[in-house]
Amino acid sequence: MATFIASGGRVWRKFVKTFPLGSNLSLKRSPTSALANGRLSSTSSENVLVSKDEKSGIATVRMNNPPVNSLNTALLLSLRSCFEELEKDKSCRALILTSNKPKVFCAGLDILELYQKSPDYVGQFWEKVQDMWLSLYGSRLVTMAAINGHSPAGGCLLSLACDYRIMAEGNFVIGLNETQLDLVAPFWLRQMMVDAIGYRQAEMALMVGALYPSNKALQLGLVDKLVPIEDVQTVAEEEVKNWLKIPDQARAITKMASRKPLLDELRKRKQEDIQTFRDETTRESVQLSIQQYLDKLKAKK
Ligand SMILES: CCCCCCCC/C=C\C/C=C/C(=O)SCCNC(=O)CCNC(=O)[C@H](O)C(C)(C)COP(=O)(O)OP(=O)(O)OC[C@H]1O[C@@H](n2cnc3c(N)ncnc32)[C@H](O)[C@@H]1OP(=O)(O)O
C-alpha cells in the first residue's frame, strides 16, 4: 500500500509493506528528527521504521527490535529489504541508520540464532547476514551510522558498513568482540576493521575481541565523531547534508571503486564463508562457549 502525505511543507510517502516473516517496512516520522514532520503511525510488530524526507532525499532507518536490536532472521530480512527499496528509489540520496531505542544501537547477531540450531539453519542465517551486508556496504547512497548506544559485534559490523559513523558520548561500547564468544570474525568484517583503524590496531582489537568506549573508538578512528546522545540524529542529518553537496554520481563511483574488491570477494567466496560459519558455530566447543556467554548475559541482572 502506498500513499502520499503532505505535511508541514514536505511531502511524505507512507507505505506499509509486509516482508518475509511478517516484518514490516513503513515510512513514518521519527519523534526526534529535525527532518520529521510527517504523520506518525506505528504498530508494535514493526522491526524497522523508515522515514524519508522527500525534499532532501534523506531516509532515516530505525532498528526497532526490542530489547536490544539483536539481529535475528526477521530483522536481517527487513533491513535488507529496506536498503534495497531505498536503493531503487531514485529520489533517495542518503540513509541514516540508527536505533529506535536510544542506549542500544544494536547488540549484534541474535545469539539464540546460533545456539542449538541445525547446520542448515545457521548456514541460512549466515547467508542473510551476508546479503544484508552486501546491500548496505555496496549502497550507492550516502550511508551514515547514527550510533545512539552500544554497538558490539554485529552492531559494529553495521556501523563499519556505513560511510561515516557518529556515536553517542558516554558509557557506550563498540567493537568486534567475536573471539570472546569463541567466534572468528569473517574476512570481510576483519577487512572493514583494518580499513577503518589500520592493520596493527585492527589485528590487536580482533584478537582480543576488544570493545571500546566511545572516546577510545574516536581516538582509534573506529568512529568519526562523538556527540551527546540527544544530538546524534541531528548531527547525522547535518553531516549527511554536507556529504550531499558532493555530486552523487562522482561520490558513488568513487565509493564503489574502493569497495568493489571486497564486495566481489565475498560474492565469489559466499558458499565457502557459509560453510565455515556452519562448521564453526555448530562445533561442540563453540556451542559451549555460546551457552556460557548467554548465561553470563542473563546473570548480569
Ligand atoms: C572460523 C570462522 C568462524 C565463523 C564464525 C563467524 C562468527 C560471526 C562473526 C561475526 C559477526 C557478529 C557476531 C555477533 O554479533 S555475536 C553477538 C555479540 N553480541 C554481544 O556480545 C552483545 C551482548 N549484549 C550485551 O552486551 C548487552 O546486551 C548490551 C550492552 C548490548 C545491552 O545491555 P543492556 O541494555 O543492559 O541489556 P541486557 O544485557 O540486559 O540485555 C537485554 C536482553 O537481551 C538479551 N541479549 C542481549 N544481547 C543479545 C544478543 N546479541 N543476542 C540475543 N540476546 C541478547 C539479554 O540476554 C537480555 O535477555 P533477558 O535476560 O532475557 O532479558
The ligand as an SDF file (V2000), in Angstrom:
LIG
                    3D

 63 65  0  0  0  0  0  0  0  0999 V2000
   36.3400  -19.7110   11.7560 C   0  0  0  0  0  0  0  0  0  0  0  0
   35.1730  -18.9320   11.2430 C   0  0  0  0  0  0  0  0  0  0  0  0
   34.0360  -18.9180   12.2250 C   0  0  0  0  0  0  0  0  0  0  0  0
   32.9340  -18.1210   11.6660 C   0  0  0  0  0  0  0  0  0  0  0  0
   32.1130  -17.6040   12.7810 C   0  0  0  0  0  0  0  0  0  0  0  0
   31.6390  -16.2540   12.4390 C   0  0  0  0  0  0  0  0  0  0  0  0
   31.0400  -15.6310   13.6480 C   0  0  0  0  0  0  0  0  0  0  0  0
   30.3250  -14.3710   13.3540 C   0  0  0  0  0  0  0  0  0  0  0  0
   31.2140  -13.2870   13.3430 C   0  0  0  0  0  0  0  0  0  0  0  0
   30.8840  -12.0240   13.3190 C   0  0  0  0  0  0  0  0  0  0  0  0
   29.5500  -11.4490   13.2480 C   0  0  0  0  0  0  0  0  0  0  0  0
   28.9630  -10.9650   14.5060 C   0  0  0  0  0  0  0  0  0  0  0  0
   28.7530  -11.7520   15.5840 C   0  0  0  0  0  0  0  0  0  0  0  0
   27.8950  -11.2750   16.6930 C   0  0  0  0  0  0  0  0  0  0  0  0
   27.2820  -10.2430   16.6200 O   0  0  0  0  0  0  0  0  0  0  0  0
   27.7300  -12.2630   18.0600 S   0  0  0  0  0  0  0  0  0  0  0  0
   26.7880  -11.2790   19.2240 C   0  0  0  0  0  0  0  0  0  0  0  0
   27.6870  -10.4630   20.0770 C   0  0  0  0  0  0  0  0  0  0  0  0
   26.9430   -9.5380   20.8980 N   0  0  0  0  0  0  0  0  0  0  0  0
   27.2970   -9.2590   22.1310 C   0  0  0  0  0  0  0  0  0  0  0  0
   28.2490   -9.7870   22.6500 O   0  0  0  0  0  0  0  0  0  0  0  0
   26.4480   -8.2670   22.8810 C   0  0  0  0  0  0  0  0  0  0  0  0
   25.7480   -8.9080   24.0100 C   0  0  0  0  0  0  0  0  0  0  0  0
   24.8570   -7.9460   24.6770 N   0  0  0  0  0  0  0  0  0  0  0  0
   25.3040   -7.0080   25.5120 C   0  0  0  0  0  0  0  0  0  0  0  0
   26.4840   -6.8530   25.7670 O   0  0  0  0  0  0  0  0  0  0  0  0
   24.2750   -6.1390   26.1670 C   0  0  0  0  0  0  0  0  0  0  0  0
   23.0200   -6.7480   25.9890 O   0  0  0  0  0  0  0  0  0  0  0  0
   24.1940   -4.7020   25.5950 C   0  0  0  0  0  0  0  0  0  0  0  0
   25.4450   -3.9240   26.0410 C   0  0  0  0  0  0  0  0  0  0  0  0
   24.0800   -4.6820   24.0700 C   0  0  0  0  0  0  0  0  0  0  0  0
   22.9330   -4.0050   26.1550 C   0  0  0  0  0  0  0  0  0  0  0  0
   22.9390   -4.0870   27.5720 O   0  0  0  0  0  0  0  0  0  0  0  0
   21.5800   -3.8930   28.3870 P   0  0  0  0  0  0  0  0  0  0  0  0
   20.8400   -2.7410   27.8550 O   0  0  0  0  0  0  0  0  0  0  0  0
   21.9640   -3.8900   29.8280 O   0  0  0  0  0  0  0  0  0  0  0  0
   20.6900   -5.1640   28.0350 O   0  0  0  0  0  0  0  0  0  0  0  0
   20.8260   -6.6420   28.6240 P   0  0  0  0  0  0  0  0  0  0  0  0
   22.2250   -7.1050   28.5900 O   0  0  0  0  0  0  0  0  0  0  0  0
   20.1200   -6.7350   29.9160 O   0  0  0  0  0  0  0  0  0  0  0  0
   20.0370   -7.4690   27.5100 O   0  0  0  0  0  0  0  0  0  0  0  0
   18.6070   -7.4700   27.4550 C   0  0  0  0  0  0  0  0  0  0  0  0
   18.1750   -8.8400   26.9810 C   0  0  0  0  0  0  0  0  0  0  0  0
   18.6680   -9.0680   25.6520 O   0  0  0  0  0  0  0  0  0  0  0  0
   19.4540  -10.2610   25.6280 C   0  0  0  0  0  0  0  0  0  0  0  0
   20.5480  -10.0670   24.6630 N   0  0  0  0  0  0  0  0  0  0  0  0
   21.4970   -9.1400   24.6650 C   0  0  0  0  0  0  0  0  0  0  0  0
   22.2850   -9.2280   23.6040 N   0  0  0  0  0  0  0  0  0  0  0  0
   21.8370  -10.2840   22.8960 C   0  0  0  0  0  0  0  0  0  0  0  0
   22.2430  -10.8890   21.6790 C   0  0  0  0  0  0  0  0  0  0  0  0
   23.2860  -10.4450   20.9590 N   0  0  0  0  0  0  0  0  0  0  0  0
   21.5510  -11.9470   21.2450 N   0  0  0  0  0  0  0  0  0  0  0  0
   20.4860  -12.4110   21.9290 C   0  0  0  0  0  0  0  0  0  0  0  0
   20.0520  -11.8810   23.1000 N   0  0  0  0  0  0  0  0  0  0  0  0
   20.7180  -10.8140   23.5660 C   0  0  0  0  0  0  0  0  0  0  0  0
   19.9580  -10.4100   27.0560 C   0  0  0  0  0  0  0  0  0  0  0  0
   20.3170  -11.7230   27.3250 O   0  0  0  0  0  0  0  0  0  0  0  0
   18.7450   -9.9660   27.8330 C   0  0  0  0  0  0  0  0  0  0  0  0
   17.8210  -11.0320   27.8050 O   0  0  0  0  0  0  0  0  0  0  0  0
   16.8470  -11.3230   29.0450 P   0  0  0  0  0  0  0  0  0  0  0  0
   17.7570  -11.6350   30.2110 O   0  0  0  0  0  0  0  0  0  0  0  0
   16.0260  -12.4910   28.6210 O   0  0  0  0  0  0  0  0  0  0  0  0
   16.0650  -10.0660   29.2570 O   0  0  0  0  0  0  0  0  0  0  0  0
  1  2  1  0
  2  3  1  0
  3  4  1  0
  4  5  1  0
  5  6  1  0
  6  7  1  0
  7  8  1  0
  8  9  1  0
  9 10  2  0
 10 11  1  0
 11 12  1  0
 12 13  2  0
 13 14  1  0
 14 15  2  0
 14 16  1  0
 16 17  1  0
 17 18  1  0
 18 19  1  0
 19 20  1  0
 20 21  2  0
 20 22  1  0
 22 23  1  0
 23 24  1  0
 24 25  1  0
 25 26  2  0
 25 27  1  0
 27 28  1  0
 27 29  1  0
 29 30  1  0
 29 31  1  0
 29 32  1  0
 32 33  1  0
 33 34  1  0
 34 35  2  0
 34 36  1  0
 34 37  1  0
 37 38  1  0
 38 39  2  0
 38 40  1  0
 38 41  1  0
 41 42  1  0
 42 43  1  0
 43 44  1  0
 43 58  1  0
 44 45  1  0
 45 46  1  0
 45 56  1  0
 46 47  1  0
 46 55  1  0
 47 48  2  0
 48 49  1  0
 49 50  1  0
 49 55  2  0
 50 51  1  0
 50 52  2  0
 52 53  1  0
 53 54  2  0
 54 55  1  0
 56 57  1  0
 56 58  1  0
 58 59  1  0
 59 60  1  0
 60 61  2  0
 60 62  1  0
 60 63  1  0
M  END
$$$$
